[in-house]
Amino acid sequence: MKHYSLVIDPKLVKEIDRLIKEHGLFSSRSDFIRDAIRARLIEVRKNILGKEVKKKPTKKELAKEEKAVEEAMEEFEEYKFGGVH
């Protein structure tokens, strides 16, 4: 994995830390941020697919977009954390 620097509002960091400490939902800030990014990417891709559906795509176009979403979900699956039990 690559390392990146982010500028995050201290209030958000405090809330992430609180969730980690009080609920053990994630093992670290990094796990939380990776999960949040993955979830948002999937949401955005689904929204894009939904907008294209409104245009009445051909079956071929719809299949192509569905495949892209599935591939994205598989790609992000590799980064899943141990997670909430």
Number of C-alpha atoms within 10 A of each C-alpha: 4 3 5 5 5 6 5 8 8 9 9 10 12 11 11 17 17 12 15 17 13 8 10 14 17 20 14 13 14 10 17 19 13 15 18 11 12 18 13 12 16 16 13 12 18 16 12 13 19 13 12 14 14 8 8 10 14 10 9 9 14 16 12 13 20 15 12 15 20 14 12 15 16 11 12 17 11 8 13 12 14 10 12 9 5
